[in-house]
Amino acid sequence: MIVTGTEVARFAAVELKAQIVPPYEAIGIEENGEIVAGMVFNHWTGADIHVSVAARRGKLRRSLVKAAGSYVFGKLECERATLITESKQVFTYGLRLGAADEGLCRNQFGKGRDGYRLAFHRDEWRY
């Protein structure tokens, strides 16, 4: 089930071992009363928004990706969504969904914790 709110942001913060500071919006997946995946949207500039993604292994679902696209490209009318992830699995999944690889962000998540940068563009969004 798709859920929203601060509990999703808390889940993402724990999973990513990072601080998530308001203002933000968050959507996630809840299974059996537990959040297992989440996306946090912040740093909105009008044309772009940053998306932090956290998911337990095998729990990132197409329904969450579709909901994220509807929010970013529909409601906010952004031209792009920037995603930086430490997870090679999330990075690979993003590429399969049509994201552009924008490089490696060294020490993005702390010393020795690099981030893979992806971008989804409105004109290339397939969902």
Secondary structure, 3 states (H helix, E strand, C coil): CEEECHHHHHHHHHHHCCCCCCCCEEEEEEECCEEEEEEEEECCCCCEEEEEEEECCCCCCHHHHHHHHHHHHHHCCCCEEEEEECCHHHHHHHHHCCCEEEEEECCCCCCCCCEEEEEEEHHHCCC
